[in-house]
Amino acid sequence: MAVATIAPEPIRFAYWVPNVSGGLVISKIEQRTSWDAAYNRRLAQIAEEAGFDYALTQIRFTAGYGAEYQHESVAFSHALLAATSRLKVIAAILPGPWNPTLAAKQVATISQLTEGRIAVNIVSGWFSGEFRAIGEPWLDHDERYRRSEEFIRSLRGIWTQDNFTFRGDFYRYTNYTLKPKPAQSLPEIFQGGSSRAARDMAARVSDWYFTNGNTPENIRTQVDDIRAKARENGHSVKIGVNAFVIARDTEEEARAVLQQIIDQADPEAVKAFGHEVKNAGKASPEGEGNWATSSFEDLVQYNDGFKTNLIGTPDQIAERIVALKDVGVDLALLGFLHFQEEVKYFGERVIPRVRALEAARERRAEAA
Ligand SMILES: Cc1cc2nc3c(=O)[nH]c(=O)nc-3n(C[C@H](O)[C@H](O)[C@H](O)COP(=O)(O)O)c2cc1C
């Protein structure tokens, strides 16, 4: 039986860049968060100061379910990198609208401009209406992943080889040499999605597997599955998990905020979003995937972030983060209601507790 690997490194923190309007919950509750550039530049600086390693931008091409305005992810990532000095920014890229040639070139240039601080998140699409609106063919679920895998193989080939030659069903290259290549280290390749096809792709080609929020038990199942397959393939993959954080001085306050978010949810938008994403998950041959079992309450947060239960006091949250680490998670990807204020609070109150718990565990392990 596969056993979860305990990550020896400190757990890493990423935050969702609110480059799409409406925040990270489909609710009419007040969100002191803005999708504009000035707010986001300041947020990136606060996050870097607070101890976050990464920021993740989102890609959306059209409105839907409350996200009326959407800044493009690669250009926006560069703006955040220009405003910071240590933070790595992960730019979401959607095969279909992007091809690997353009993505490889854009990201190599940004890498050169930012001393290698750019990474990519290859997403495979869930929003068929968006594809229809921009005239892109909507492929079947597993075909989307077959295309994404070729996309990732192409990106890595272009970034690492001269005279790159590749014969895929979606992309072809003949003696292609990209100059300049990315600066310093290769941009890390993340991917999002939890279906069988997503896991198998992670076990073959991705550096990082991002999954929706879930309990440690359910995350463990995914981690064991992916890492066992990756070992068979001679590949290794790191794991990032989504969570929506509500950290307050008391647990009652935190739970009350969660209740208000759900009470003020926009039911039409949540149901329409649920319909769209459940179709995306169920369309996978095994009928699983992100959102397959999500309830109305879960769907109020776009990526099931309440399920991870980082809701409570800083101590409770720190303990739950370390429990995620124990099942093999390398990175917590976090969303907040009031981003600037709460990222700062998280950096002051939660991250030091996580580091203290990690240090105590290490001491115990050494003593044993
Ligand atoms: C952390 C994370 C970030 C994602 N970001 C985006 C995004 O910016 N744009 C997008 O269209 N889809 C995004 N997705 C959706 C995935 O690419 C994928 O289509 C979805 O999770 C369904 O995958 P599944 O059927 O394999 O579970 C994201 C998913 C995750 C888990």
The ligand as an SDF file (V2000), in Angstrom:
LIG
                    3D

 31 33  0  0  0  0  0  0  0  0999 V2000
   -5.9530   25.7820   -8.3790 C   0  0  0  0  0  0  0  0  0  0  0  0
   -6.7260   25.7630   -9.6410 C   0  0  0  0  0  0  0  0  0  0  0  0
   -6.6790   26.8780  -10.4740 C   0  0  0  0  0  0  0  0  0  0  0  0
   -7.4310   26.9120  -11.6470 C   0  0  0  0  0  0  0  0  0  0  0  0
   -7.3980   28.0420  -12.4160 N   0  0  0  0  0  0  0  0  0  0  0  0
   -8.1430   28.1070  -13.5420 C   0  0  0  0  0  0  0  0  0  0  0  0
   -8.1680   29.2850  -14.3390 C   0  0  0  0  0  0  0  0  0  0  0  0
   -7.5190   30.2900  -14.0380 O   0  0  0  0  0  0  0  0  0  0  0  0
   -8.9370   29.2780  -15.4620 N   0  0  0  0  0  0  0  0  0  0  0  0
   -9.6690   28.1810  -15.8440 C   0  0  0  0  0  0  0  0  0  0  0  0
  -10.3390   28.2430  -16.8660 O   0  0  0  0  0  0  0  0  0  0  0  0
   -9.6680   27.0480  -15.1030 N   0  0  0  0  0  0  0  0  0  0  0  0
   -8.9370   26.9810  -13.9690 C   0  0  0  0  0  0  0  0  0  0  0  0
   -8.9310   25.8230  -13.2130 N   0  0  0  0  0  0  0  0  0  0  0  0
   -9.7670   24.6740  -13.6560 C   0  0  0  0  0  0  0  0  0  0  0  0
   -8.9790   23.4550  -14.1180 C   0  0  0  0  0  0  0  0  0  0  0  0
   -8.0970   23.6890  -15.1350 O   0  0  0  0  0  0  0  0  0  0  0  0
   -9.8880   22.2990  -14.5400 C   0  0  0  0  0  0  0  0  0  0  0  0
  -10.5260   22.6240  -15.7350 O   0  0  0  0  0  0  0  0  0  0  0  0
  -10.9210   21.9910  -13.5240 C   0  0  0  0  0  0  0  0  0  0  0  0
  -10.3280   21.9360  -12.2560 O   0  0  0  0  0  0  0  0  0  0  0  0
  -11.6320   20.6590  -13.7940 C   0  0  0  0  0  0  0  0  0  0  0  0
  -10.7060   19.6520  -13.8540 O   0  0  0  0  0  0  0  0  0  0  0  0
  -11.0360   18.1300  -13.6230 P   0  0  0  0  0  0  0  0  0  0  0  0
  -12.1800   17.7800  -14.5040 O   0  0  0  0  0  0  0  0  0  0  0  0
   -9.7730   17.4450  -14.0250 O   0  0  0  0  0  0  0  0  0  0  0  0
  -11.2750   17.9220  -12.1730 O   0  0  0  0  0  0  0  0  0  0  0  0
   -8.2070   25.7750  -12.0250 C   0  0  0  0  0  0  0  0  0  0  0  0
   -8.2220   24.6490  -11.1840 C   0  0  0  0  0  0  0  0  0  0  0  0
   -7.5080   24.6360  -10.0000 C   0  0  0  0  0  0  0  0  0  0  0  0
   -7.5870   23.4200   -9.1130 C   0  0  0  0  0  0  0  0  0  0  0  0
  1  2  1  0
  2  3  1  0
  2 30  2  0
  3  4  2  0
  4  5  1  0
  4 28  1  0
  5  6  2  0
  6  7  1  0
  6 13  1  0
  7  8  2  0
  7  9  1  0
  9 10  1  0
 10 11  2  0
 10 12  1  0
 12 13  2  0
 13 14  1  0
 14 15  1  0
 14 28  1  0
 15 16  1  0
 16 17  1  0
 16 18  1  0
 18 19  1  0
 18 20  1  0
 20 21  1  0
 20 22  1  0
 22 23  1  0
 23 24  1  0
 24 25  2  0
 24 26  1  0
 24 27  1  0
 28 29  2  0
 29 30  1  0
 30 31  1  0
M  END
$$$$
